[in-house]
Amino acid sequence: MMLITAALFMAWAIGANDSAKAVGTAVGSGVIGFKRAVLLIGIFTTLGALLGGSGVSGTVSGLAEGMGAPTLGLVLFSAAVAVTIASLWGKPISTTQSLIGALTGASLALGLSVDWGTLGRITLAWVLSPILAALMAIVVYRLYSPVLKRIKCLKNLELTQRWLIFTAASFSAFNLGANELSNVAGILESLGFDGPFKVVLALMLAIGALTFSYEVMMTVGRDLSPLGPTSAFSSQLGASLAVSAANLLGLPVSSGQAIIGAISGLSAYKGEHVNVMVLLGIVRGWVLGPLAAGGLAYLLVGLLA
């Protein structure tokens, strides 16, 4: 029962924080309203978890090898606490990093061997994903903006931009289910869970997005850099392409790092303002998140497992 409760808590925490990275640019730029964004999250995250997450789930299951249900419940709880604290501050944190950090902390507390090779590849992917996302966002912008300039009718231009941003946000929400939510699914699958539990996790994620994600969405879509529709689409699609590449390799990366890298890289390329203080605060959270989750998991597993 503790494991299921912790898994639901973690799914809710992902919705409260990571959903901002899927639709934050769309909401922050004013293209999609908050409630419609939550509906989009619920639909496409479920599809991503059901159709696109097997490789990532397998990677996380491997890191959880040798742990029983009580220990994994503490792992999920530790990661969810770290993510929830970040959401209270309105900061986009990496739920993937928090979960991997908690798994590592639990392994050390139990004296289990840590697969440092896999962990090293995951860490490298964390470093490279925002860089790749920035490059992809610039490429998309270079290809996308000349096409828009050919549309002379203002009404057609606005309609085109709205549908493109909606498509990019849907793609990002699918990746959220295929990557971040599949991290939680991988924990449950390592214990032999099957059936419709992914749909339940996706529902909890949507509830998290509805109840607690607005401030994080504004940090991503408004406070980091002012985004127009063209920049919002290019950043969102660039980040999604970077995360999709990681999904194909079975690497659990952070969609949050990808979207922050895409927004910052594209804004810098265009010579637009990037709020350095906000960016530094986000990067600080990327470092502190897995450390806090790992430390809490180490403490709780050492005391209770």
C-alpha positions as CSV (number, residue, x, y, z in Angstrom):
1,M,0.0,0.0,0.0
2,M,2.9,2.4,0.8
3,L,4.4,1.8,-2.6
4,I,1.2,2.6,-4.4
5,T,0.6,5.7,-2.3
6,A,4.2,6.9,-3.0
7,A,3.8,6.2,-6.7
8,L,0.6,8.3,-6.9
9,F,2.4,11.0,-4.9
10,M,5.3,11.0,-7.4
11,A,2.9,11.1,-10.4
12,W,1.1,14.1,-8.8
13,A,4.4,15.8,-8.2
14,I,5.5,15.3,-11.8
15,G,2.2,16.9,-12.9
16,A,2.7,19.8,-10.5
17,N,6.2,20.5,-11.9
18,D,7.0,18.8,-15.2
19,S,3.8,19.6,-16.9
20,A,5.0,23.2,-17.0
21,K,7.8,22.1,-19.3
22,A,5.4,20.5,-21.7
23,V,2.9,23.4,-22.0
24,G,4.6,26.3,-20.2
25,T,5.7,28.1,-23.4
26,A,2.2,27.7,-24.8
27,V,0.5,29.1,-21.7
28,G,3.2,31.7,-21.0
29,S,2.9,33.1,-24.6
30,G,-0.9,33.2,-24.2
31,V,-1.6,30.8,-27.1
32,I,-3.3,28.1,-24.9
33,G,-5.3,28.7,-21.8
34,F,-4.4,27.0,-18.5
35,K,-7.4,24.6,-18.4
36,R,-7.0,23.6,-22.0
37,A,-3.4,23.0,-21.3
38,V,-4.2,20.6,-18.4
39,L,-6.7,18.7,-20.7
40,L,-4.0,18.4,-23.3
41,I,-1.6,17.1,-20.6
42,G,-4.0,14.5,-19.5
43,I,-4.7,13.1,-22.9
44,F,-1.2,13.0,-24.4
45,T,0.7,12.1,-21.3
46,T,-1.5,9.0,-21.0
47,L,-0.7,8.1,-24.7
48,G,3.0,8.6,-24.0
49,A,3.0,6.4,-21.0
50,L,1.1,3.6,-22.8
51,L,2.9,3.8,-26.2
52,G,6.3,5.3,-25.8
53,G,8.0,4.4,-22.5
54,S,9.3,0.9,-22.6
55,G,13.0,1.7,-23.1
56,V,13.0,4.3,-20.3
57,S,11.1,2.0,-18.0
58,G,13.6,-0.8,-18.6
59,T,16.5,1.5,-17.7
60,V,15.0,2.6,-14.4
61,S,13.9,-0.9,-13.6
62,G,17.6,-1.9,-13.9
63,L,18.7,0.7,-11.4
64,A,16.0,-0.5,-9.0
65,E,17.2,-4.1,-9.1
66,G,17.6,-5.7,-5.7
67,M,15.1,-3.4,-3.9
68,G,11.9,-4.5,-2.4
69,A,8.5,-2.7,-2.3
70,P,9.1,-0.9,1.0
71,T,12.4,0.5,-0.2
72,L,11.1,1.6,-3.5
73,G,8.2,3.3,-1.7
74,L,10.7,5.3,0.2
75,V,12.6,6.1,-3.0
76,L,9.5,7.4,-4.7
77,F,8.5,9.4,-1.6
78,S,11.9,11.0,-1.3
79,A,11.9,12.1,-4.9
80,A,8.3,13.4,-4.7
81,V,9.2,15.4,-1.6
82,A,12.1,17.1,-3.4
83,V,9.9,17.9,-6.4
84,T,7.0,19.2,-4.3
85,I,9.3,21.6,-2.4
86,A,10.6,23.0,-5.7
87,S,7.0,23.4,-6.9
88,L,6.2,25.4,-3.8
89,W,8.9,27.8,-4.8
90,G,7.7,27.9,-8.4
91,K,10.9,26.4,-9.6
92,P,11.1,23.8,-12.5
93,I,13.2,21.0,-11.1
94,S,14.2,17.7,-12.8
95,T,11.9,15.0,-11.5
96,T,14.0,12.5,-13.5
97,Q,17.2,13.6,-11.7
98,S,15.4,13.5,-8.3
99,L,14.2,9.9,-8.9
100,I,17.6,8.7,-10.1
101,G,19.2,10.5,-7.1
102,A,16.8,8.8,-4.7
103,L,17.5,5.4,-6.3
104,T,21.3,5.9,-5.9
105,G,20.9,7.0,-2.3
106,A,18.8,3.9,-1.5
107,S,21.3,1.7,-3.1
108,L,24.2,3.1,-1.1
109,A,22.1,2.8,2.1
110,L,21.5,-0.8,1.4
111,G,25.0,-1.6,0.4
112,L,23.9,-2.6,-3.1
113,S,26.2,-2.2,-6.1
114,V,25.4,0.9,-8.1
115,D,25.6,0.5,-11.9
116,W,27.9,3.5,-12.3
117,G,28.2,2.8,-16.1
118,T,24.4,3.3,-16.6
119,L,24.4,6.2,-14.2
120,G,27.3,7.8,-16.1
121,R,25.4,7.6,-19.4
122,I,22.3,9.0,-17.8
123,T,24.3,11.9,-16.3
124,L,26.0,12.6,-19.7
125,A,22.5,12.7,-21.3
126,W,21.4,15.2,-18.6
127,V,24.3,17.5,-19.6
128,L,23.9,17.1,-23.4
129,S,20.1,17.3,-23.6
130,P,19.7,21.1,-22.9
131,I,22.6,21.8,-25.4
132,L,21.0,19.6,-28.0
133,A,17.6,21.2,-27.3
134,A,19.1,24.7,-27.8
135,L,20.6,23.7,-31.1
136,M,17.4,22.0,-32.3
137,A,15.3,25.1,-31.3
138,I,17.6,27.3,-33.4
139,V,17.3,25.0,-36.4
140,V,13.5,24.9,-36.1
141,Y,13.4,28.7,-35.8
142,R,15.6,29.1,-38.9
143,L,13.4,26.9,-40.9
144,Y,10.1,28.0,-39.4
145,S,10.3,31.8,-39.4
146,P,10.8,32.3,-43.2
147,V,7.8,30.2,-43.8
148,L,5.6,32.4,-41.6
149,K,6.8,35.5,-43.3
150,R,5.2,34.3,-46.5
151,I,1.8,34.3,-44.9
152,K,0.3,37.7,-45.5
153,C,-3.1,37.3,-44.0
154,L,-3.0,38.1,-40.3
155,K,-5.9,35.8,-39.5
156,N,-4.2,32.8,-41.2
157,L,-0.9,33.6,-39.6
158,E,-2.4,33.6,-36.1
159,L,-4.3,30.3,-36.8
160,T,-1.2,28.7,-38.2
161,Q,0.8,29.7,-35.1
162,R,-1.8,28.4,-32.7
163,W,-2.0,25.0,-34.4
164,L,1.7,24.6,-34.6
165,I,2.2,25.5,-30.9
166,F,-0.7,23.2,-30.0
167,T,1.0,20.4,-31.9
168,A,4.4,21.1,-30.3
169,A,2.8,21.1,-26.8
170,S,1.0,17.8,-27.5
171,F,4.3,16.3,-28.7
172,S,6.0,17.5,-25.4
173,A,3.1,16.1,-23.3
174,F,3.5,12.7,-25.1
175,N,7.2,12.8,-24.2
176,L,6.3,13.6,-20.6
177,G,4.4,10.4,-20.4
178,A,7.0,8.4,-22.4
179,N,9.9,9.7,-20.2
180,E,9.2,11.1,-16.8
181,L,6.0,9.2,-16.0
182,S,7.7,6.0,-17.4
183,N,10.3,6.4,-14.7
184,V,7.6,5.8,-12.1
185,A,6.1,3.0,-14.2
186,G,9.6,1.4,-14.4
187,I,9.7,1.2,-10.6
188,L,6.4,-0.6,-10.4
189,E,7.3,-2.9,-13.3
190,S,10.4,-3.9,-11.5
191,L,8.1,-5.5,-8.9
192,G,5.9,-7.2,-11.4
193,F,3.0,-4.7,-11.6
194,D,1.1,-4.7,-14.8
195,G,-2.4,-3.8,-16.0
196,P,-3.9,-0.3,-16.3
197,F,-1.8,1.3,-13.6
198,K,-0.2,3.7,-16.1
199,V,-3.6,5.2,-16.8
200,V,-4.1,5.8,-13.1
201,L,-0.6,7.4,-12.8
202,A,-1.4,9.7,-15.8
203,L,-4.7,10.7,-14.1
204,M,-2.8,11.7,-11.0
205,L,-0.3,13.6,-13.1
206,A,-3.2,15.6,-14.7
207,I,-4.5,16.3,-11.2
208,G,-1.1,17.6,-10.2
209,A,-1.0,19.8,-13.3
210,L,-4.5,21.2,-12.5
211,T,-3.9,21.9,-8.8
212,F,-0.3,23.1,-8.5
213,S,1.5,23.8,-11.7
214,Y,0.6,27.4,-12.6
215,E,3.5,29.1,-10.9
216,V,6.1,26.8,-12.5
217,M,4.4,27.3,-15.9
218,M,4.9,31.0,-15.5
219,T,8.5,30.6,-14.6
220,V,9.2,28.5,-17.7
221,G,6.9,30.4,-20.1
222,R,7.2,34.0,-18.9
223,D,9.9,34.8,-16.3
224,L,12.9,33.2,-18.0
225,S,12.5,35.0,-21.3
226,P,9.6,36.8,-23.0
227,L,8.3,34.4,-25.7
228,G,6.3,35.2,-28.8
229,P,4.4,32.5,-30.7
230,T,7.3,31.8,-33.0
231,S,9.9,31.4,-30.2
232,A,7.4,29.4,-28.1
233,F,6.9,26.9,-31.0
234,S,10.6,26.7,-31.9
235,S,11.6,26.1,-28.2
236,Q,8.9,23.6,-27.5
237,L,9.6,21.5,-30.7
238,G,13.4,21.7,-30.2
239,A,13.1,20.4,-26.7
240,S,10.7,17.7,-27.7
241,L,13.0,16.5,-30.5
242,A,15.9,16.3,-28.0
243,V,13.8,14.3,-25.5
244,S,12.6,12.0,-28.2
245,A,16.1,11.2,-29.2
246,A,16.8,10.2,-25.5
247,N,13.6,8.1,-25.5
248,L,14.9,6.1,-28.5
249,L,18.1,5.4,-26.6
250,G,16.3,4.4,-23.4
251,L,17.8,7.3,-21.4
252,P,15.7,8.9,-18.8
253,V,16.4,12.6,-19.4
254,S,14.7,15.7,-18.1
255,S,12.2,17.5,-20.3
256,G,12.7,20.4,-18.0
257,Q,16.3,20.7,-18.8
258,A,15.5,20.4,-22.5
259,I,12.9,23.2,-22.5
260,I,15.1,25.5,-20.4
261,G,18.0,24.9,-22.7
262,A,15.8,25.5,-25.8
263,I,14.3,28.8,-24.5
264,S,17.7,30.1,-23.2
265,G,19.6,29.0,-26.3
266,L,17.1,30.4,-28.8
267,S,16.7,33.7,-26.9
268,A,20.4,34.2,-26.8
269,Y,20.7,33.4,-30.5
270,K,18.0,36.0,-31.3
271,G,19.7,38.6,-29.0
272,E,16.7,38.7,-26.7
273,H,16.8,39.1,-22.9
274,V,17.4,36.0,-20.7
275,N,16.8,36.5,-17.0
276,V,20.1,35.2,-15.7
277,M,19.0,35.2,-12.1
278,V,16.0,32.9,-12.9
279,L,18.2,30.7,-15.0
280,L,20.8,30.3,-12.3
281,G,18.1,29.5,-9.8
282,I,16.8,26.8,-12.1
283,V,20.3,25.3,-12.6
284,R,20.9,25.4,-8.9
285,G,17.7,23.3,-8.5
286,W,19.0,20.8,-11.0
287,V,22.0,20.2,-8.8
288,L,20.3,20.3,-5.4
289,G,17.2,18.2,-6.5
290,P,19.0,14.9,-6.9
291,L,21.3,15.5,-4.0
292,A,18.3,16.3,-1.7
293,A,16.3,13.3,-2.9
294,G,19.3,11.0,-2.6
295,G,20.1,12.2,0.9
296,L,16.6,11.8,2.1
297,A,16.3,8.4,0.5
298,Y,19.6,7.4,2.1
299,L,18.4,8.6,5.5
300,L,14.9,7.0,5.3
301,V,16.1,3.7,3.9
302,G,18.8,3.5,6.5
303,L,16.3,4.1,9.3
304,L,13.3,2.3,8.1
305,A,14.2,-0.4,5.5
